[in-house]
Amino acid sequence: MSRVIRAAVFQTAWTGDKESMIQVHEQAARDAAAQGAHVLCFQELFYGPYFCQVQDPAFYEYAERIPDGPIVGRFQRLARELNLVLVLPMYEEEQPGVLYNTAAVIDADGSYLGKYRKTHIPQVKGFWEKFYFRPGNSGWPVFDTKAGRIGVYICYDRHFPEGWRALGLAGAEVVFNPSATSRGLSGYLWQLEQPAAAVANEYFVGAINRVGVEEYGDNDFYGTSYFVDPEARFVGEVAGDKETELVVRDLDLAKLREVRDRWQFYRDRNPSAYGPLTAP
């Protein structure tokens, strides 16, 4: 039996200031709701620039408490007004000097459901993230929302299969991968890794990327956000590579059972053989 949710992802360019960036995302939420979306995920560090192109402590001020900070509260009210599940990739301050790259999940009634903290933190040219973030310690939670069972895996995480699998084992139906990734570095992987993860773990994936070049470096964020199903088929068109775009797609969650009945990946796992993978 068909079980369809309407899901959305939003890619956009840095506006130049925090408040206008928040307003752009509030309007995207209203536009998604007007198109009948049940759930919407924003891009990595959605209300700021991708400041990890430089190492500057001035950007620590972008961090706030989750869920007690003003941005979560603001979007809780919006989620409740629009009856829309929201995934908010943010900069989190647990306490001064303890900072994470985090996604907060808000249900359609405005209730805060929890957070995922990015597990794998890069430190390479143009992506100096260890200067800003501790490795996440949240595990891989899956959130029961009005739109279904939602997981989050942030940007660089996607290169590591372990978290994808953990989200599948926890029952995720849709996993969002909010990102900030540049044309020269990862373009050849962008339409490879997430479809492969969707197939291997038998769920839908929503992949989100920024667009444009920001003033803090020469990273060229190439958009091309998309949804992919557990057979590695794109759901509708892939977004463009230069412009702001809201991608809204219908995902039939009944396909998960169909695919899992065909491919018994979870039955045929052999965890007793995997000890060397986690040995020090």
BATORKOL-692126 format. One record per residue (C-alpha): residue in one letter; x negated, z negated, y. Coordinates in Angstrom, 1 decimal, padded with zeros to 4 digits, always signed. Each point is the difference from the previous one (the first is absolute). Layout:
! BATORKOL-692126
<aa a px X pz Z py Y>
...
***
This chain:
! BATORKOL-692126
<aa m px +000.0 pz +000.0 py +000.0>
<aa s px -001.3 pz +000.9 py +003.4>
<aa r px -001.2 pz -002.8 py +002.3>
<aa v px -001.1 pz +001.5 py +003.3>
<aa i px -001.6 pz -001.8 py +002.9>
<aa r px -000.9 pz +001.7 py +003.2>
<aa a px -003.6 pz -000.9 py +001.0>
<aa a px -002.0 pz +000.8 py +003.1>
<aa v px -003.6 pz -000.1 py +001.2>
<aa f px -001.2 pz +000.5 py +003.6>
<aa q px -003.2 pz +001.5 py +001.2>
<aa t px -001.0 pz +000.0 py +003.6>
<aa a px -002.9 pz +000.1 py +002.5>
<aa w px -001.4 pz -002.9 py +002.0>
<aa t px +001.9 pz -000.2 py +003.3>
<aa g px -002.7 pz -001.9 py +001.9>
<aa d px +001.6 pz -003.4 py +000.2>
<aa k px +001.6 pz -002.5 py -002.3>
<aa e px +003.4 pz -000.3 py +001.6>
<aa s px +000.7 pz +003.7 py +000.1>
<aa m px -001.2 pz +000.3 py -003.6>
<aa i px +002.5 pz -002.7 py -001.1>
<aa q px +002.7 pz +001.8 py +001.9>
<aa v px -000.8 pz +003.3 py -001.7>
<aa h px +000.4 pz -001.7 py -003.4>
<aa e px +003.2 pz -001.7 py +001.0>
<aa q px +001.4 pz +003.4 py +000.9>
<aa a px -001.2 pz +001.4 py -003.3>
<aa a px +001.9 pz -002.8 py -001.8>
<aa r px +003.2 pz +000.9 py +002.0>
<aa d px -000.5 pz +003.7 py -000.9>
<aa a px -000.5 pz -000.8 py -003.7>
<aa a px +003.1 pz -002.2 py -000.1>
<aa a px +002.0 pz +002.8 py +001.7>
<aa q px -001.1 pz +002.3 py -002.8>
<aa g px +001.3 pz -002.5 py -002.6>
<aa a px -003.4 pz -001.4 py -001.1>
<aa h px +000.0 pz -003.3 py -001.9>
<aa v px -003.7 pz -000.8 py +000.3>
<aa l px -002.8 pz +001.1 py +002.4>
<aa c px -003.7 pz -000.6 py -000.1>
<aa f px -002.3 pz +000.4 py +003.0>
<aa q px -003.7 pz +001.0 py +000.0>
<aa e px -003.0 pz -002.4 py -000.4>
<aa l px -000.4 pz -002.4 py +003.0>
<aa f px +003.1 pz +001.6 py +001.5>
<aa y px +000.1 pz -001.4 py +003.5>
<aa g px -003.7 pz +000.6 py +000.9>
<aa p px -002.7 pz +002.5 py -000.2>
<aa y px -002.2 pz +000.3 py -003.0>
<aa f px -002.6 pz -002.3 py +001.6>
<aa c px -002.1 pz -000.2 py -003.1>
<aa q px -001.9 pz +003.1 py +001.2>
<aa v px -002.0 pz -002.5 py +002.1>
<aa q px -001.0 pz -003.7 py -000.4>
<aa d px +001.3 pz -001.9 py +003.0>
<aa p px +001.4 pz -003.5 py -000.1>
<aa a px +002.3 pz +000.9 py +002.9>
<aa f px +002.3 pz +001.5 py -002.6>
<aa y px +000.5 pz -003.4 py -001.7>
<aa e px +002.8 pz -000.5 py +002.5>
<aa y px +002.1 pz +002.5 py -001.8>
<aa a px +000.4 pz -002.5 py -002.9>
<aa e px +003.0 pz -002.3 py -000.2>
<aa r px +001.7 pz -002.5 py -002.3>
<aa i px +002.2 pz +001.4 py -002.8>
<aa p px +002.9 pz -000.7 py +000.0>
<aa d px -000.1 pz -002.3 py +003.0>
<aa g px -001.3 pz +002.5 py +002.5>
<aa p px +002.0 pz +002.0 py +002.6>
<aa i px -000.2 pz +003.4 py -001.6>
<aa v px +001.5 pz -001.1 py -003.4>
<aa g px +002.8 pz -001.8 py +001.9>
<aa r px +000.7 pz +003.1 py +002.1>
<aa f px +000.2 pz +002.2 py -003.0>
<aa q px +002.1 pz -002.5 py -002.0>
<aa r px +002.6 pz +000.3 py +002.7>
<aa l px -000.2 pz +003.8 py -000.1>
<aa a px +000.2 pz +000.1 py -003.9>
<aa r px +003.1 pz -002.1 py +000.2>
<aa e px +001.6 pz +002.1 py +002.7>
<aa l px -000.7 pz +003.3 py -001.9>
<aa n px +000.5 pz -001.3 py -003.6>
<aa l px -003.4 pz +001.4 py -000.8>
<aa v px -002.9 pz -001.3 py -002.2>
<aa l px -003.2 pz +000.1 py +002.0>
<aa v px -003.7 pz -000.1 py -001.2>
<aa l px -002.2 pz -001.0 py +002.9>
<aa p px -003.8 pz +000.6 py -000.4>
<aa m px -001.6 pz -002.5 py +002.4>
<aa y px -003.1 pz -002.0 py +001.0>
<aa e px +000.6 pz -003.6 py -001.2>
<aa e px -001.6 pz -003.2 py +001.2>
<aa e px +000.4 pz -002.8 py -002.6>
<aa q px -002.1 pz -002.2 py +002.3>
<aa p px -002.7 pz +000.7 py +002.6>
<aa g px -002.7 pz +001.9 py -001.7>
<aa v px +002.0 pz +000.7 py -003.2>
<aa l px +001.4 pz +003.5 py +000.4>
<aa y px +001.6 pz +002.4 py -002.4>
<aa n px +001.3 pz +003.6 py -000.1>
<aa t px +003.6 pz -000.8 py -001.1>
<aa a px +003.4 pz +001.6 py -000.5>
<aa a px +003.1 pz -002.2 py +000.6>
<aa v px +003.2 pz +001.0 py -001.8>
<aa i px +003.4 pz -000.7 py +001.7>
<aa d px +003.3 pz +000.5 py -001.8>
<aa a px +003.0 pz +001.9 py +001.4>
<aa d px +001.6 pz -003.3 py +001.1>
<aa g px -003.1 pz -000.9 py +002.1>
<aa s px -001.3 pz -002.6 py -002.5>
<aa y px -003.8 pz -000.2 py -000.4>
<aa l px -000.8 pz +000.6 py -003.7>
<aa g px -003.8 pz -000.4 py -000.1>
<aa k px -003.3 pz +001.8 py +000.6>
<aa y px -002.7 pz +002.0 py -001.7>
<aa r px -003.6 pz -000.4 py +001.1>
<aa k px -002.3 pz +003.0 py -000.4>
<aa t px -002.3 pz -000.7 py -003.0>
<aa h px -002.8 pz +002.5 py +000.4>
<aa i px -001.8 pz +000.1 py +003.3>
<aa p px -002.3 pz +002.9 py +000.9>
<aa q px -003.2 pz -000.2 py +002.1>
<aa v px -001.1 pz +003.5 py +000.6>
<aa k px -000.6 pz +002.2 py +003.1>
<aa g px +003.2 pz +000.2 py +002.0>
<aa f px +001.7 pz -002.6 py -002.2>
<aa w px -001.7 pz -003.3 py +000.9>
<aa e px +002.8 pz -002.2 py -001.5>
<aa k px -002.1 pz -002.9 py -001.3>
<aa f px -000.6 pz -000.8 py +003.7>
<aa y px +003.7 pz -000.6 py +000.4>
<aa f px +001.6 pz -001.0 py -003.3>
<aa r px -000.6 pz -002.4 py -003.0>
<aa p px +000.9 pz +001.5 py -003.4>
<aa g px +003.6 pz -000.7 py -000.8>
<aa n px +001.0 pz -002.9 py -002.2>
<aa s px +003.7 pz +000.7 py -000.5>
<aa g px -000.2 pz +001.7 py -003.3>
<aa w px +002.4 pz +003.0 py -000.3>
<aa p px +003.5 pz -001.3 py +000.7>
<aa v px +003.1 pz +002.1 py -000.5>
<aa f px +002.9 pz -000.7 py +002.3>
<aa d px +003.7 pz +000.1 py -001.0>
<aa t px +001.6 pz +001.8 py +003.0>
<aa k px +003.4 pz +001.5 py +000.6>
<aa a px -001.7 pz +003.4 py -000.5>
<aa g px -001.6 pz -000.9 py -003.4>
<aa r px -003.2 pz -001.6 py -001.2>
<aa i px -002.7 pz +000.8 py +002.5>
<aa g px -003.8 pz -000.3 py -000.2>
<aa v px -002.7 pz +000.6 py +002.5>
<aa y px -003.6 pz +001.1 py -000.4>
<aa i px -002.0 pz +000.6 py +003.2>
<aa c px -002.3 pz +003.0 py +000.8>
<aa y px -003.4 pz -000.5 py -001.7>
<aa d px +001.8 pz -001.9 py -002.8>
<aa r px +001.2 pz +003.3 py -001.4>
<aa h px -003.5 pz +000.8 py -001.3>
<aa f px +000.3 pz -002.9 py -002.5>
<aa p px +002.4 pz +000.5 py -002.9>
<aa e px +000.4 pz -003.7 py -000.9>
<aa g px +002.4 pz -000.9 py +002.8>
<aa w px +002.2 pz +003.0 py -000.6>
<aa r px +000.3 pz -001.1 py -003.6>
<aa a px +000.7 pz -003.6 py +001.0>
<aa l px +002.9 pz +001.1 py +002.2>
<aa g px +001.4 pz +002.0 py -002.9>
<aa l px -000.2 pz -002.9 py -002.4>
<aa a px +001.8 pz -002.1 py +002.6>
<aa g px +002.9 pz +002.5 py +000.0>
<aa a px -000.6 pz +002.0 py +003.2>
<aa e px +002.3 pz +003.0 py +000.4>
<aa v px -001.5 pz +001.3 py +003.3>
<aa v px -003.5 pz -000.8 py +001.2>
<aa f px -000.9 pz +000.7 py +003.6>
<aa n px -003.6 pz +000.8 py +000.9>
<aa p px -000.4 pz -000.2 py +003.8>
<aa s px -003.3 pz +001.4 py +001.1>
<aa a px -002.4 pz +001.1 py +002.7>
<aa t px -002.2 pz +002.6 py -001.5>
<aa s px -001.9 pz +002.9 py +001.5>
<aa r px -000.3 pz +003.7 py -000.7>
<aa g px -003.7 pz +000.2 py -000.7>
<aa l px -000.1 pz -003.0 py -002.3>
<aa s px +003.0 pz +000.0 py -002.3>
<aa g px +002.0 pz +003.2 py +000.5>
<aa y px -000.9 pz +001.3 py -003.4>
<aa l px +001.3 pz -003.2 py -001.7>
<aa w px +003.2 pz -000.5 py +002.0>
<aa q px +002.3 pz +002.1 py -002.2>
<aa l px -001.8 pz -001.0 py -003.2>
<aa e px -000.2 pz -003.8 py -000.2>
<aa q px +003.5 pz -001.1 py +000.8>
<aa p px +001.7 pz +002.6 py -002.2>
<aa a px -002.3 pz -001.0 py -002.8>
<aa a px +000.9 pz -003.6 py +000.6>
<aa a px +003.7 pz +000.8 py +000.0>
<aa v px -000.4 pz +001.8 py -003.4>
<aa a px -002.2 pz -002.7 py -001.6>
<aa n px +002.2 pz -002.8 py +001.1>
<aa e px +003.4 pz +001.7 py -000.1>
<aa y px +001.5 pz -000.7 py +003.4>
<aa f px +000.4 pz +001.7 py +003.4>
<aa v px -002.7 pz -000.2 py +002.6>
<aa g px +000.4 pz +000.4 py +003.8>
<aa a px -003.4 pz +001.0 py +001.6>
<aa i px -000.3 pz -000.5 py +003.8>
<aa n px -002.8 pz +001.1 py +002.3>
<aa r px -000.6 pz +000.0 py +003.7>
<aa v px -000.5 pz +003.2 py +002.1>
<aa g px -002.5 pz +000.9 py +002.7>
<aa v px -003.4 pz -001.1 py +001.4>
<aa e px -000.1 pz -003.3 py +001.8>
<aa e px -002.4 pz -001.1 py +002.7>
<aa y px -002.0 pz -002.4 py -002.2>
<aa g px -001.6 pz +002.6 py -002.2>
<aa d px +000.2 pz +003.5 py -001.3>
<aa n px +002.1 pz -000.7 py -003.1>
<aa d px +002.6 pz +002.8 py -000.2>
<aa f px +003.1 pz -001.5 py -001.6>
<aa y px +001.8 pz +002.8 py -001.7>
<aa g px +003.5 pz -001.2 py -000.7>
<aa t px +001.5 pz +001.9 py -003.0>
<aa s px +002.1 pz -003.0 py -001.0>
<aa y px +002.2 pz +000.5 py -003.0>
<aa f px +002.0 pz -001.4 py -002.9>
<aa v px -000.9 pz +000.8 py -003.6>
<aa d px +001.9 pz -000.6 py -003.2>
<aa p px -001.2 pz -001.3 py -003.3>
<aa e px -000.5 pz +003.6 py -001.2>
<aa a px -002.4 pz +000.7 py +002.9>
<aa r px +002.5 pz +002.2 py +001.8>
<aa f px +000.3 pz -000.4 py +003.7>
<aa v px +003.5 pz -001.0 py +001.1>
<aa g px +000.7 pz +002.6 py +002.7>
<aa e px -002.6 pz +001.3 py +002.3>
<aa v px -003.3 pz -001.7 py +000.9>
<aa a px -000.2 pz -000.9 py +003.7>
<aa g px -002.2 pz +002.0 py +002.4>
<aa d px -003.5 pz -001.0 py +000.8>
<aa k px +000.1 pz -000.3 py +003.8>
<aa e px +003.3 pz -001.2 py +001.3>
<aa t px +002.1 pz -003.2 py -000.1>
<aa e px +002.5 pz +000.3 py -002.8>
<aa l px +002.7 pz -002.0 py -001.7>
<aa v px +000.3 pz +000.9 py -003.7>
<aa v px +003.3 pz -001.0 py -001.6>
<aa r px +000.6 pz +000.8 py -003.7>
<aa d px +002.4 pz -000.8 py -002.7>
<aa l px -001.6 pz -001.7 py -003.0>
<aa d px +002.0 pz -000.1 py -003.3>
<aa l px -001.2 pz -003.2 py -001.7>
<aa a px +001.7 pz +001.1 py -003.2>
<aa k px -003.0 pz +002.3 py -000.5>
<aa l px -002.2 pz -003.1 py -000.7>
<aa r px +001.9 pz -000.7 py -003.3>
<aa e px +000.0 pz +003.7 py -000.9>
<aa v px -003.8 pz +000.2 py +000.4>
<aa r px -000.7 pz -003.3 py -001.7>
<aa d px +002.1 pz +001.0 py -003.0>
<aa r px -002.1 pz +003.2 py -000.2>
<aa w px -003.4 pz -001.5 py +000.6>
<aa q px -000.6 pz -003.5 py -001.5>
<aa f px -003.0 pz -001.0 py +002.2>
<aa y px +001.1 pz -003.6 py +000.2>
<aa r px +000.6 pz -000.3 py -003.7>
<aa d px -003.4 pz +001.6 py -000.8>
<aa r px -002.1 pz -002.1 py +002.3>
<aa n px -002.6 pz -002.0 py -001.8>
<aa p px -001.0 pz -003.0 py +002.3>
<aa s px -002.0 pz -001.7 py -002.8>
<aa a px -002.6 pz +002.9 py +000.5>
<aa y px -000.3 pz -000.3 py +003.7>
<aa g px -002.1 pz -003.2 py +000.4>
<aa p px -003.1 pz +001.9 py +001.1>
<aa l px +001.9 pz +001.4 py +003.0>
<aa t px +000.2 pz -003.5 py +001.6>
<aa a px -003.1 pz -001.6 py -001.4>
<aa p px -002.5 pz -001.1 py +002.8>
***
